[in-house]
């Protein structure tokens, strides 16, 4: 005989017994469990516990499950008295036991495999987690735990996750996570990106720029957004030129970086979103163009010019003087052009002259139309000798017909400041006065007045 110790008691392994229906019972009799006084302490435990004998057929395959022990929590769970449950076949009982459990419990009873299985029990209308252990060969101890609330919560969380994923798919093109310490970046979840090649990078934005996700020349802008989020949490957004698929051209995207603290761990999490913003930015630029640009000439209008000049002047520090000049140009006898050649020709003259001014001044200089045939420009860091050369360059362009069959002259007034510490009105009034003086001298003349202190 082989002696096996279990639950603090010796169970004697007997030779297999064959029942009248051909079933081979487990080596140990159910009586040993049923009368085991050492299991009485389990009766009052709140967790349902059962010991189940796994019977085999003549082929050695599991054919029935017979409870040989159960505590009060088990009888309460299945709403069944113990005398009805213990020693009876589960397969043929009212419990409607799913036969898939035969192989599951056999695996524990005969192979010693410890298992945790969660399943829905229709007879109870509940989800149970069953933990299976082998007390001795041929038997399986089952610990039942009602996990219905947890399963329902997980289902709800999964449903919400799918909703969020669907929302993200419709709202953004890519989601990624940034390590707040190393700035390493990777796709948060492959399913949350339309990119055909989900990316990983050690550093943002350096690696992403090298990989071609972002258009070159934007590293400062992207780094600033990430750093602001890392230090201040919250969220930051900027517009970037990016592409989701590497064989596509760069288009405008909105880059949003969100920082938050993980409630469970207290760790900082940084999530980034890329959303297609090309149409929005194009529309915004069109609106800005219409708001700031002269519709005929394509340069700034008067309101935008004044605003830009005032902004530039507000940045001049007391300890950092910078030479600055404002030009006002007035086309001579422009009314005669409209009267003799027509307004369409007059419009062409204005457009051509605006183009001459753009070519004569630098990219950062302000070129705008005051109204009618008057134009103005503003430039900083401009020596006085350069002021004269600019007027001569503009006048030289007008030596030839500005449009076919039409020649014009222009007068100019210039307000010049060595320090640049004057307001827009100071520059405008002084340049206008200089223009008046130039016109007094005849057509195609220029006049310069210098600003001293806070006036001319």
Backbone torsions as a table, in degrees:
resi	resn	phi	psi	omega
1	UNK	NA	146.7	177.2
2	UNK	-106.7	127.7	-177.8
3	UNK	-100.9	128.1	-178.1
4	UNK	-121.1	126.4	179.5
5	UNK	-93.4	128.7	179.6
6	UNK	-153.7	140.9	-179.5
7	UNK	55.3	26.9	177.7
8	UNK	79.7	10.8	-178.4
9	UNK	-136.5	148.9	178.1
10	UNK	-84.8	125.7	172.8
11	UNK	-107.9	132.1	-176.3
12	UNK	-91.1	123.3	178.1
13	UNK	-76.1	119.6	179.5
14	UNK	-105.8	169.3	176.7
15	UNK	-70.4	149.1	-178.2
16	UNK	-56.8	146.4	179.3
17	UNK	-114.5	137.2	179.0
18	UNK	-102.7	128.1	179.7
19	UNK	-84.1	173.0	-177.0
20	UNK	-65.0	-25.0	-179.8
21	UNK	-92.2	10.5	175.4
22	UNK	91.5	-1.9	-180.0
23	UNK	-76.7	145.2	175.2
24	UNK	-102.1	114.5	179.9
25	UNK	-75.6	163.1	177.7
26	UNK	-62.9	161.8	-175.4
27	UNK	-57.2	-34.9	-177.2
28	UNK	-98.8	144.3	178.8
29	UNK	-76.3	150.3	177.4
30	UNK	-67.6	-22.5	-178.4
31	UNK	-60.0	-36.2	-178.0
32	UNK	-60.5	-38.5	179.0
33	UNK	-77.1	-41.2	-173.1
34	UNK	-62.4	-36.0	-175.6
35	UNK	-101.2	10.1	-176.2
36	UNK	-73.3	107.6	-179.7
37	UNK	-66.6	-25.8	-176.4
38	UNK	-69.0	-12.1	178.6
39	UNK	-93.9	-1.4	-177.2
40	UNK	-60.3	-28.9	-178.3
41	UNK	-65.9	-18.2	179.6
42	UNK	-80.3	-17.0	-173.7
43	UNK	-59.4	-38.1	-175.8
44	UNK	-91.7	1.0	-179.4
45	UNK	-68.7	144.6	-178.5
46	UNK	-73.0	-17.1	-178.7
47	UNK	-91.4	131.9	-178.8
48	UNK	-70.6	130.5	-177.8
49	UNK	-132.5	138.2	176.0
50	UNK	-139.3	146.6	169.3
51	UNK	-111.0	125.2	-173.0
52	UNK	-118.9	132.0	174.3
53	UNK	-89.9	133.8	178.9
54	UNK	-102.8	109.6	-179.6
55	UNK	-87.7	147.5	-178.8
56	UNK	-114.5	154.3	172.2
57	UNK	-89.4	-177.0	-176.7
58	UNK	-63.6	-19.2	178.6
59	UNK	-88.4	-0.3	179.9
60	UNK	81.4	15.9	179.9
61	UNK	-101.5	145.9	-179.0
62	UNK	-63.9	133.5	-177.5
63	UNK	-129.1	-17.3	-178.8
64	UNK	-157.8	157.4	176.9
65	UNK	-125.3	128.8	-177.5
66	UNK	-128.0	115.8	175.9
67	UNK	-67.3	131.3	177.7
68	UNK	-113.1	-10.3	174.8
69	UNK	-155.2	144.6	173.8
70	UNK	-155.3	148.1	178.3
71	UNK	-98.4	177.8	-175.7
72	UNK	-61.7	-36.4	179.3
73	UNK	-62.1	-34.0	178.8
74	UNK	-67.9	-47.0	-179.7
75	UNK	-63.3	-36.4	178.6
76	UNK	-68.6	-39.5	-179.1
77	UNK	-60.9	-44.3	-177.6
78	UNK	-94.5	3.4	177.8
79	UNK	52.0	47.1	-175.9
80	UNK	-136.8	134.0	175.4
81	UNK	-65.8	149.9	-176.1
82	UNK	-59.9	-39.4	-177.1
83	UNK	-65.8	-22.6	178.2
84	UNK	-83.5	-28.8	-175.0
85	UNK	-90.2	-46.0	-174.3
86	UNK	-70.2	132.7	177.6
87	UNK	81.8	-0.9	-178.7
88	UNK	-102.3	153.6	177.7
89	UNK	-69.4	127.3	177.2
90	UNK	-76.9	-34.2	-176.4
91	UNK	-60.6	-36.4	-177.3
92	UNK	-100.3	5.5	-176.2
93	UNK	-83.2	174.2	-179.9
94	UNK	-69.9	-12.5	-175.6
95	UNK	-66.0	-20.3	-179.0
96	UNK	57.1	53.5	-177.1
97	UNK	-67.2	130.8	-179.9
98	UNK	-68.9	126.0	-175.4
99	UNK	-65.8	-13.3	177.4
100	UNK	-63.5	-23.0	179.3
101	UNK	-69.9	-18.4	177.9
102	UNK	-56.1	-52.5	-178.4
103	UNK	-70.1	-32.4	-179.7
104	UNK	-64.7	-50.2	-178.6
105	UNK	-72.5	-30.8	174.6
106	UNK	-60.1	-41.1	-179.1
107	UNK	-58.9	-35.4	178.2
108	UNK	-80.4	-46.7	-174.5
109	UNK	-64.8	-35.2	-174.2
110	UNK	-110.1	-23.3	-179.3
111	UNK	-108.4	-9.7	177.1
112	UNK	76.2	18.0	-177.0
113	UNK	-79.2	125.5	175.3
114	UNK	-82.2	129.8	-174.3
115	UNK	-136.5	152.8	169.8
116	UNK	-128.7	116.7	-176.8
117	UNK	-126.0	130.8	175.5
118	UNK	-108.6	129.9	-177.1
119	UNK	-149.9	160.2	176.4
120	UNK	-91.7	130.0	-179.7
121	UNK	-106.0	104.4	-175.8
122	UNK	-58.4	-36.7	-177.5
123	UNK	-63.5	-26.2	179.1
124	UNK	-100.9	-21.0	-174.1
125	UNK	67.2	27.4	-175.3
126	UNK	-132.6	157.5	171.5
127	UNK	-95.8	125.7	179.6
128	UNK	-117.9	140.3	169.8
129	UNK	-102.2	123.1	-177.3
130	UNK	-110.9	121.8	176.5
131	UNK	-101.5	124.7	-172.7
132	UNK	-111.8	129.1	174.7
133	UNK	-130.8	159.6	178.3
134	UNK	-102.3	109.0	176.5
135	UNK	-76.0	-35.0	173.2
136	UNK	-163.7	167.6	-173.1
137	UNK	-57.6	127.9	177.4
138	UNK	93.0	-3.8	-177.5
139	UNK	-124.3	154.2	179.3
140	UNK	-134.7	126.3	174.0
141	UNK	-91.6	127.1	-177.6
142	UNK	-116.3	124.1	174.7
143	UNK	-105.7	119.3	-175.7
144	UNK	-99.5	133.3	176.9
145	UNK	-132.9	126.4	178.9
146	UNK	-76.2	113.5	-178.0
147	UNK	-117.6	25.6	-176.4
148	UNK	-59.0	-44.1	-178.5
149	UNK	-63.4	-41.6	179.9
150	UNK	-65.5	-42.7	-179.6
151	UNK	-63.8	-43.5	179.4
152	UNK	-63.8	-38.6	177.4
153	UNK	-64.4	-42.4	178.6
154	UNK	-63.7	-38.8	177.3
155	UNK	-62.9	-42.2	179.8
156	UNK	-65.7	-40.5	178.4
157	UNK	-64.1	-41.1	178.6
158	UNK	-65.2	-39.8	177.6
159	UNK	-62.5	-43.0	178.3
160	UNK	-66.1	-38.1	178.7
161	UNK	-62.0	-41.2	179.1
162	UNK	-66.0	-36.6	176.9
163	UNK	-63.8	-44.9	179.6
164	UNK	-62.6	-42.1	179.6
165	UNK	-62.8	-43.2	178.2
166	UNK	-63.0	-39.8	178.2
167	UNK	-64.6	-43.5	179.4
168	UNK	-64.4	-40.7	179.3
169	UNK	-60.1	-36.1	-178.5
170	UNK	-84.2	-20.8	-173.0
171	UNK	-103.9	-30.3	-175.5
172	UNK	-132.3	164.0	-179.6
173	UNK	-100.7	-25.1	-177.6
174	UNK	-154.4	141.9	175.3
175	UNK	-124.7	135.3	178.0
176	UNK	-146.8	161.8	-179.2
177	UNK	-114.0	140.3	-179.4
178	UNK	-117.4	129.4	174.8
179	UNK	-72.3	122.1	-175.3
180	UNK	-67.3	-17.7	-178.4
181	UNK	-94.1	-52.7	-175.1
182	UNK	-93.6	-13.6	-174.7
183	UNK	65.1	16.0	173.5
184	UNK	-65.1	147.2	-174.3
185	UNK	-134.5	143.4	177.8
186	UNK	-156.0	158.2	175.6
187	UNK	-60.9	132.6	178.5
188	UNK	-66.3	-38.6	-178.7
189	UNK	-161.2	128.8	-174.9
190	UNK	-59.6	-31.7	-177.5
191	UNK	-73.3	-11.0	-177.2
192	UNK	-101.8	27.4	176.5
193	UNK	-141.7	144.3	175.2
194	UNK	-87.1	-4.9	-177.5
195	UNK	-65.1	136.1	179.4
196	UNK	-76.8	-18.6	-178.5
197	UNK	-130.0	83.4	-179.8
198	UNK	-54.5	140.2	-169.1
199	UNK	-109.5	159.7	169.4
200	UNK	-137.1	144.8	-178.5
201	UNK	-148.2	150.9	179.9
202	UNK	-80.3	-35.1	-176.4
203	UNK	-135.5	145.7	174.2
204	UNK	-118.7	131.9	6.2
205	UNK	-97.9	2.7	-170.9
206	UNK	-54.5	-53.1	-177.2
207	UNK	-66.2	-36.1	-178.2
208	UNK	-68.2	-35.0	175.9
209	UNK	-68.1	-41.2	179.3
210	UNK	-66.2	-36.1	179.5
211	UNK	-75.3	-13.1	177.0
212	UNK	91.2	11.4	177.2
213	UNK	-70.0	-44.2	177.5
214	UNK	-105.0	146.9	177.2
215	UNK	-68.4	138.6	-179.6
216	UNK	-56.7	153.8	177.3
217	UNK	93.8	7.6	-177.7
218	UNK	-117.4	11.6	-174.0
219	UNK	-60.9	-39.9	180.0
220	UNK	-63.1	-44.7	-179.3
221	UNK	-62.8	-45.4	-177.4
222	UNK	-68.8	-42.2	178.8
223	UNK	-60.8	-40.0	-179.6
224	UNK	-62.4	-43.0	179.4
225	UNK	-63.5	-44.8	-179.4
226	UNK	-65.0	-44.9	-178.5
227	UNK	-64.4	-41.8	178.8
228	UNK	-61.0	-38.7	179.7
229	UNK	-70.3	-42.2	-178.8
230	UNK	-61.9	-40.3	-176.7
231	UNK	-84.0	-33.2	-173.9
232	UNK	-114.2	0.8	-173.6
233	UNK	53.5	-149.2	-176.1
234	UNK	66.2	-148.8	179.6
235	UNK	-144.5	151.1	177.7
236	UNK	-134.6	147.4	-177.8
237	UNK	-135.2	142.5	172.0
238	UNK	-148.0	160.1	177.7
239	UNK	-94.1	131.0	-177.6
240	UNK	-132.9	159.2	172.9
241	UNK	-93.8	119.0	-175.5
242	UNK	-145.8	170.8	173.8
243	UNK	-143.5	137.6	-177.7
244	UNK	-83.2	-34.6	176.3
245	UNK	-113.2	137.5	-168.7
246	UNK	-68.6	-17.6	179.2
247	UNK	-96.5	7.8	-179.5
248	UNK	-98.2	156.8	175.8
249	UNK	-73.2	159.0	177.1
250	UNK	-71.8	136.8	175.1
251	UNK	-135.0	170.4	-178.3
252	UNK	-75.3	133.0	175.1
253	UNK	-132.7	153.7	173.3
254	UNK	-95.8	119.5	178.1
255	UNK	-99.4	115.8	177.8
256	UNK	-116.2	128.4	178.2
257	UNK	-117.9	123.9	-174.8
258	UNK	-116.9	130.0	177.0
259	UNK	-112.9	137.7	178.3
260	UNK	-151.7	167.2	179.8
261	UNK	-105.6	125.6	178.3
262	UNK	-64.8	120.0	-174.8
263	UNK	-59.1	-39.4	-175.7
264	UNK	-73.3	-41.5	-173.9
265	UNK	-103.6	-18.0	-176.2
266	UNK	76.4	6.6	-178.9
267	UNK	-83.0	151.6	178.4
268	UNK	-80.0	133.7	176.2
269	UNK	-120.5	137.9	179.0
270	UNK	-123.6	119.3	179.1
271	UNK	-117.1	137.8	178.7
272	UNK	-116.6	146.8	178.7
273	UNK	-129.6	136.5	171.2
274	UNK	-114.0	124.8	-178.6
275	UNK	-127.8	135.6	178.5
276	UNK	-60.1	123.0	-179.3
277	UNK	-130.8	17.2	-172.7
278	UNK	-61.0	-50.2	-178.4
279	UNK	-64.2	-39.5	-179.5
280	UNK	-62.9	-44.6	-177.4
281	UNK	-70.5	-37.7	176.6
282	UNK	-62.0	-41.4	178.6
283	UNK	-67.5	-40.1	177.5
284	UNK	-62.3	-44.3	179.5
285	UNK	-62.7	-37.2	178.3
286	UNK	-65.0	-40.8	178.1
287	UNK	-65.4	-42.0	178.3
288	UNK	-63.7	-39.8	179.9
289	UNK	-61.2	-45.2	-179.9
290	UNK	-66.4	-31.1	-178.1
291	UNK	-79.8	-31.8	-172.4
292	UNK	-107.1	-23.3	-171.9
293	UNK	-102.7	149.2	173.6
294	UNK	-72.3	125.5	-173.0
295	UNK	-64.2	-27.0	-178.2
296	UNK	-85.4	-49.2	-169.8
297	UNK	-95.1	-18.0	178.6
298	UNK	80.1	2.3	174.7
299	UNK	-98.7	178.6	-179.5
300	UNK	-61.7	147.6	172.3
301	UNK	-84.6	179.0	-173.2
302	UNK	-62.5	-45.1	-178.2
303	UNK	-62.0	-44.2	179.9
304	UNK	-66.8	-39.8	178.6
305	UNK	-60.6	-46.7	179.1
306	UNK	-61.0	-43.1	-178.8
307	UNK	-63.3	-44.9	-179.3
308	UNK	-65.7	-40.4	179.3
309	UNK	-65.7	-43.7	178.4
310	UNK	-60.6	-38.4	178.5
311	UNK	-65.4	-42.8	179.0
312	UNK	-64.9	-40.5	-178.8
313	UNK	-69.0	-31.4	-179.9
314	UNK	-68.9	-18.8	179.7
315	UNK	-90.1	0.6	179.8
316	UNK	-80.3	113.2	-179.3
317	UNK	-79.0	152.3	-179.2
318	UNK	-59.9	-33.1	-176.4
319	UNK	-91.9	-1.4	-178.6
320	UNK	-127.7	72.1	179.7
321	UNK	-63.4	146.4	178.3
322	UNK	-140.3	130.5	179.2
323	UNK	-63.5	137.9	-177.9
324	UNK	-145.3	151.3	-179.9
325	UNK	-144.1	141.5	173.4
326	UNK	-118.9	128.4	179.6
327	UNK	-105.6	140.7	166.8
328	UNK	-122.3	123.1	-179.1
329	UNK	-109.4	139.0	178.8
330	UNK	-133.5	118.3	179.6
331	UNK	-71.0	131.5	-179.0
332	UNK	-75.1	138.2	173.2
333	UNK	52.9	37.1	-178.0
334	UNK	-65.9	-32.5	-179.9
335	UNK	-60.1	-36.5	179.1
336	UNK	-63.9	-33.1	178.5
337	UNK	-64.9	-45.8	178.7
338	UNK	-61.3	-41.0	-176.5
339	UNK	-71.4	-37.8	-173.9
340	UNK	-91.1	-37.4	-175.1
341	UNK	-107.7	-11.1	179.4
342	UNK	100.5	157.3	-176.5
343	UNK	-68.6	-28.6	178.5
344	UNK	-65.0	-38.8	175.8
345	UNK	-67.9	-39.7	177.2
346	UNK	-60.7	-41.1	177.8
347	UNK	-63.8	-38.6	178.8
348	UNK	-64.7	-37.5	177.6
349	UNK	-63.2	-45.5	-179.7
350	UNK	-62.3	-42.6	-180.0
351	UNK	-65.0	-41.1	-179.9
352	UNK	-66.8	-38.5	179.9
353	UNK	-68.2	-37.4	176.6
354	UNK	-60.7	-38.6	177.9
355	UNK	-65.6	-38.1	177.3
356	UNK	-61.9	-43.0	179.7
357	UNK	-64.4	-41.4	179.0
358	UNK	-60.9	-38.4	179.9
359	UNK	-72.0	-30.7	-175.8
360	UNK	-78.8	-25.3	-176.9
361	UNK	-107.9	165.7	-178.7
362	UNK	-78.8	166.8	-177.0
363	UNK	-61.7	-37.5	-177.1
364	UNK	-83.5	-8.7	177.8
365	UNK	-73.6	156.3	-178.4
366	UNK	-98.1	120.8	178.2
367	UNK	-120.0	123.3	-178.1
368	UNK	-148.7	165.5	179.9
369	UNK	-102.5	122.4	178.3
370	UNK	-73.3	-33.3	-178.2
371	UNK	143.8	149.2	-179.4
372	UNK	58.9	-127.3	-179.8
373	UNK	-103.1	20.2	178.8
374	UNK	-105.6	134.1	179.6
375	UNK	-127.5	159.6	178.8
376	UNK	-142.8	154.7	176.5
377	UNK	-141.2	158.7	178.1
378	UNK	-141.8	134.4	-178.7
379	UNK	-141.4	140.2	175.8
380	UNK	-108.9	164.9	-178.8
381	UNK	54.9	50.7	-175.0
382	UNK	-125.7	108.0	177.1
383	UNK	-62.6	154.8	-177.2
384	UNK	-60.2	-37.2	179.5
385	UNK	-62.6	-32.0	-179.7
386	UNK	-71.1	-29.6	178.8
387	UNK	-61.1	-46.5	-179.5
388	UNK	-63.7	-41.6	-178.5
389	UNK	-64.3	-35.8	179.3
390	UNK	-63.7	-44.1	179.2
391	UNK	-63.7	-40.7	-179.8
392	UNK	-64.2	-35.6	178.8
393	UNK	-65.8	-42.9	179.0
394	UNK	-64.7	-44.8	-179.1
395	UNK	-62.7	-37.3	179.8
396	UNK	-64.0	-37.4	178.3
397	UNK	-64.0	-28.8	-178.0
398	UNK	-86.4	-0.9	178.3
399	UNK	-67.9	-23.9	176.4
400	UNK	-104.9	161.5	177.7
401	UNK	-54.5	130.5	-178.7
402	UNK	-73.6	-33.7	168.4
403	UNK	-134.4	161.1	-177.2
404	UNK	-51.5	122.0	175.3
405	UNK	83.6	2.9	-176.7
406	UNK	-131.3	125.6	173.8
407	UNK	-117.9	144.5	179.6
408	UNK	-134.8	158.5	170.0
409	UNK	-115.4	161.6	179.9
410	UNK	-138.3	139.0	171.0
411	UNK	-100.8	150.8	-178.8
412	UNK	-137.7	142.1	171.4
413	UNK	-120.9	135.9	-175.5
414	UNK	-125.7	130.2	170.8
415	UNK	-103.4	121.4	-174.5
416	UNK	-119.6	136.2	179.5
417	UNK	-131.1	131.7	177.3
418	UNK	-73.5	-31.7	-176.4
419	UNK	-96.7	-26.9	-177.0
420	UNK	73.8	6.9	-176.4
421	UNK	-97.0	67.2	177.5
422	UNK	-138.7	161.6	179.7
423	UNK	-87.6	171.7	-179.5
424	UNK	-58.7	-44.1	-177.8
425	UNK	-60.8	-37.0	177.5
426	UNK	-60.6	-47.6	-179.7
427	UNK	-64.7	-46.1	-175.8
428	UNK	-63.7	-48.1	-177.1
429	UNK	-64.9	-37.7	-179.7
430	UNK	-70.0	-42.0	178.7
431	UNK	-65.3	-38.5	179.1
432	UNK	-64.7	-38.8	177.6
433	UNK	-66.1	-40.5	178.3
434	UNK	-64.5	-37.5	177.9
435	UNK	-64.6	-40.9	178.2
436	UNK	-60.9	-43.7	178.9
437	UNK	-62.5	-38.9	-179.1
438	UNK	-66.0	-42.2	179.7
439	UNK	-64.1	-31.2	177.4
440	UNK	-62.7	-26.0	-178.3
441	UNK	-87.3	-6.4	179.2
442	UNK	121.5	-178.7	-177.1
443	UNK	-76.8	150.5	176.3
444	UNK	66.9	31.8	-179.5
445	UNK	-109.0	162.0	176.8
446	UNK	-132.5	146.9	177.5
447	UNK	-132.6	143.9	-179.9
448	UNK	-125.1	130.5	173.2
449	UNK	-123.9	137.6	-178.9
450	UNK	-96.7	142.3	175.7
451	UNK	-92.2	129.6	178.6
452	UNK	-124.8	138.4	180.0
453	UNK	62.9	-122.2	179.2
454	UNK	-108.2	14.1	-179.0
455	UNK	-157.1	-172.7	-176.9
456	UNK	-94.5	NA	NA
